Amino acid sequence: MATPRSMSAASKRAKAQGPALPENHTPSEARAHAIRTASIDLTPSVDRIMNSGLHEAGRLHAITLFGDSLGVPGDPNRYPVNAIEAGRLVPDDSSSST
C-alpha cells in the first residue's frame, strides 16, 4: 500500500503565501502580496484594506501606509481603518483622464 508523500518545503511555502500574484496585477495588489508573503498573519488586515472599496490610487496609498507602519511603534496606520481613511483622501486620478 502506497503512503502519501509529504509536501516539499517549497510547496509548503507556496501554500502559506496563498495564490500567486496575477501577471496583470495593480501596484496595490503587488504591495499587498508582498506584505502577505512577508507575514501571513497580516492577511486579514491586508484583505480589509484591499476590499474597502477604494479606487486604485487610494488603495495603493492605504496599503503603502499600512506596510510602512509595520515595526514602527505607535504608528496609527498600523490599524487598517486608519490607513483606509487616509486612502479615502486621495483623489481618483482615473476620473480625470479622457
Secondary structure, DSSP 8 states (H G I E B T S, - for coil): --------HHHHHHHHH-S---TT--HHHHHHHHHHHH-GGGHHHHHHHHTS---HHHHHHHHHHHHHHTT-TT-GGGSHHHHHHHHHTS--GGGG--
